[in-house]
């Protein structure tokens, strides 16, 4: 029997795969102010997903408007909360993928749930959760999309470990050949 091996050039990484799923999940969000999607993954398998929306049985922001307190919509349950609730105890040692960095409460829930890694795209109140990130054992990885091809760019990713948030790098690298000098 003859087998043919073809190397795939365009196969995305597992992290990009799950971040793409988070972006799809975020399209179910019911708060027009911010659409967030989250996926909890363990051993390469999805345990749960969640998006930001009103509690079960409540009216959605898209139906009755946002309920704002201190410029924050309090009507919704955050995507990370929903995903962690659905995952339950299985979240221990899992990876949380999210379209945004979890807020302070969601990050505390992730720590208590035993999440070992958080991979996200967009910062959200980073200065508020910085102290939690520095004290926790959770590995944090930020992926950004290349502004030229809209694909996740690992060259621009910043990795945050318990030693602190990396913010000293000012060199801009791009992941594709579409880079244009500005």
C-alpha positions in Angstrom: 0.0 0.0 0.0 1.3 3.4 -0.9 0.6 6.5 1.3 1.0 10.0 0.1 2.0 12.6 2.6 1.1 16.2 1.7 2.3 19.0 3.9 -0.5 21.5 4.5 0.6 25.0 4.4 -2.6 26.7 5.6 -3.4 24.5 8.6 -4.0 26.8 11.6 -2.6 26.2 15.0 -4.8 24.7 17.7 -4.9 28.1 19.6 -6.0 29.9 16.4 -8.7 27.2 15.9 -10.2 27.7 19.4 -9.9 31.5 19.2 -11.9 31.3 15.9 -14.5 29.3 17.7 -14.6 32.0 20.4 -15.2 34.6 17.8 -18.1 32.5 16.4 -19.6 32.0 19.9 -19.4 35.8 20.5 -21.9 36.4 17.7 -24.6 34.9 20.0 -24.0 37.7 22.6 -27.1 39.8 23.4 -25.4 42.9 24.7 -24.7 45.4 21.9 -22.0 47.2 23.9 -19.6 44.2 23.7 -19.8 40.8 22.2 -17.6 38.3 24.0 -17.1 34.6 23.3 -15.3 32.0 25.5 -14.4 28.3 25.2 -13.1 26.0 27.9 -10.8 23.3 26.4 -9.1 20.3 28.0 -7.0 17.8 26.3 -7.8 19.3 22.9 -11.6 18.9 23.4 -14.2 21.6 24.0 -15.8 21.2 27.5 -18.1 24.3 27.2 -18.6 27.6 25.6 -20.3 30.8 26.6 -21.2 34.3 25.5 -22.3 37.4 27.3 -26.0 37.5 27.7 -28.8 38.0 30.2 -29.5 35.4 32.9 -31.9 32.6 32.0 -35.4 33.9 31.7 -34.4 37.6 31.7 -34.9 40.1 28.9 -31.9 40.7 26.7 -30.2 44.1 26.2 -31.1 43.8 22.5 -34.8 43.8 23.6 -34.9 46.3 26.4 -31.6 48.1 26.4 -28.5 47.9 28.6 -28.7 48.4 32.3 -25.7 50.6 33.0 -24.1 51.2 36.3 -20.7 53.1 36.3 -20.7 52.8 32.5 -20.9 49.0 32.7 -23.8 46.8 31.6 -24.9 44.8 34.7 -27.7 43.0 32.9 -25.5 40.4 31.3 -23.7 37.3 32.6 -20.1 37.4 31.2 -19.1 34.8 28.6 -16.3 33.4 30.9 -18.8 33.0 33.7 -21.2 31.1 31.5 -18.5 28.8 30.1 -17.0 28.1 33.6 -20.5 27.3 35.0 -21.2 24.9 32.1 -17.8 23.2 32.5 -18.2 22.8 36.2 -15.4 20.8 38.0 -14.1 19.6 34.6 -12.5 23.0 34.2 -9.7 22.1 36.5 -6.4 22.0 34.5 -8.2 23.3 31.4 -7.4 26.2 29.1 -9.8 29.2 28.8 -9.9 30.8 25.4 -11.7 34.2 25.2 -12.1 37.1 22.8 -11.1 39.4 25.7 -9.0 39.3 28.8 -11.4 38.2 31.6 -12.5 40.9 34.0 -11.5 40.8 37.7 -14.5 38.6 38.8 -14.2 36.2 35.8 -10.5 35.9 36.4 -11.1 35.1 40.1 -13.6 32.4 39.0 -11.1 31.0 36.5 -8.4 30.8 39.3 -10.9 29.1 41.7 -12.0 26.7 38.9 -8.4 25.5 38.4 -7.9 27.0 34.9 -4.2 26.6 34.0 -4.0 28.8 31.0 -5.9 31.7 29.5 -5.5 32.6 25.8 -7.2 35.8 24.6 -7.2 38.4 21.9 -8.2 41.8 23.3 -7.3 43.6 26.5 -10.1 44.5 28.8 -9.5 46.4 32.0 -5.9 45.0 32.1 -4.8 47.5 34.7 -7.5 46.3 37.1 -6.6 42.6 36.8 -2.8 43.0 36.6 -2.3 42.2 40.3 -4.3 39.0 39.9 -2.3 38.0 36.9 1.0 38.5 38.7 0.0 36.5 41.8 -1.8 33.6 40.0 -0.2 30.5 38.6 -2.2 30.9 35.4 -0.2 31.3 32.2 -1.7 34.1 30.1 -1.1 34.4 26.4 -2.4 37.2 24.2 -2.8 36.8 20.5 -3.4 39.8 18.2 -4.7 39.8 14.7 -2.4 41.1 12.0 -3.7 44.4 10.7 -2.9 43.5 7.2 -4.3 40.0 6.8 -6.6 39.7 9.9 -5.1 36.4 10.9 -3.7 35.7 14.4 -0.1 36.8 14.5 2.1 34.9 16.9 5.0 37.3 16.3 3.0 40.1 17.9 1.6 37.9 20.7 2.6 39.0 24.2 3.1 36.3 26.8 2.3 37.1 30.4 3.6 34.8 33.1 3.2 35.1 36.9 6.4 37.3 36.9 4.4 40.1 35.4 2.9 41.7 32.3 5.3 42.2 29.4 4.8 45.7 28.0 8.3 46.8 27.2 8.4 45.6 23.6 7.9 48.4 21.1 9.1 46.5 18.0 6.2 45.8 15.6 6.3 42.6 13.6 3.8 41.3 11.2 2.8 37.8 10.4 2.3 38.1 6.6 3.9 39.2 3.4 1.2 41.9 3.0 3.1 44.2 5.4 3.2 47.8 4.2 5.7 50.3 5.5 3.9 53.2 7.1 
